[in-house]
């Protein structure tokens, strides 16, 4: 289950990235949940997980998707957003099972209900 420590403040991390040349992105951890844009279909924002970290970049995996869609990015990427970004910006969030549901279902209290194990 995700905790508040596993989520990030985008502007804070952009600031930290600009203050450091290399090293792991501050606050990002393996297993952390995000809302990430599909680079090959930018109209889709999906539930995603940080699956690896290497130097100043991390690997994004779309939950319940094949790993061929994974991509590396840094904390300043416009393709990643904290949990709740879609709801705050009136965007549709695609959950792991591919069925569209109201974005209000995506919250820390509901993560176990929408994850496919």
N, C-alpha and C positions, 0 to 999 in steps of 0.2 A: 504494500500500500504506500502511496506517496505521502510525504509529509511536506510541511511548508518549506523545510530546508531543501527539498529537491526541486523547487521551482525558482525561477529567476526574475529579476527586474532588468528588462532589456536595456534601459538607458544606463543603469549602473554598470552593466557588463560592457557596454560600448566604451564607457569611460575607462574602465579597467583595462580593456584591450588596447586602447590608445596609450595607456601609461606603461605598457609592457611590450617588449619586442617579441619575446618568445615565451614559451611555458604553457602549461595547461590553462584553458579558459577558466577564469575564476567562477566558482559556484556551480559549474557543470559537472555532473556525476553520471556514471553509467547507471542506467535504469530510470533516469529522470524523464518525466513526461513533458511533451511540448505539443503545440499545434503547428504543423509544418506544411508549407506549400509544396505541392507536387511540381517539380521543375519542368516536367514534360507535359503537364496539364495544369497551368497556373490558376485555373478556375477552381481547383480542388484544394482545400485546406483540410488536412487529416490529422487524426490522433497519431502521434509518433513518440519514439523513445530514443534517447541517447544510448547507443550500443557500444561505442568505443571512443577513446580520446587519445590523440597523438599530437604532441607538442601543443600548438595553439588552435588546433582544429578538432572537431568531433564528428562522429558518424551518426547520421539520422536514419532511423529505420521506421518505416510506416507500419504500425501494428497490424498484424494479420496479412501483410503483403509479402510477396516474394522479395528476397534481399537484392534482387537485380535493380530495384527502385531506390535503394539506399544511396545517400550522397554525403560527402564531407562538406562541412561549412565551418565558419568561425562565428564568434558571438555577435558580430556586427551584421550578420547576414539578414537581408530583408525577407528571407524565406522561412524564418523561424519566429515563433511567437510564444509567449507564456500561456499557460492554461487559462482560459477565460477570454482570450483576445477576440475570438470569433463572436462571442456573445456581446462583448463591449462594442464591437464594430459592425454589428448586424450582418455578419457573414454566416454562411452555412458551414458547419463542421461535419465532415464525413467520418463517422465512427469506424472502428476496425472491421465490423461485419459488413460494411458497405451500404447499410440501410440508413437513409437519412432520418434523423430524429431531431427534435427541437434542441437547440444548443444549450438550453437551460439544464439539460440532463447531464452535461459535462461539467462536473465539479469534483472537488476532492472527495466529497461524500459518495459520489456515484461511480468513481473509477472502477471499483471491482465489478460493478454491474455491467459495464460495457466492454471489459477486456475479454478477449477470447484466450482460453488457456490451452 
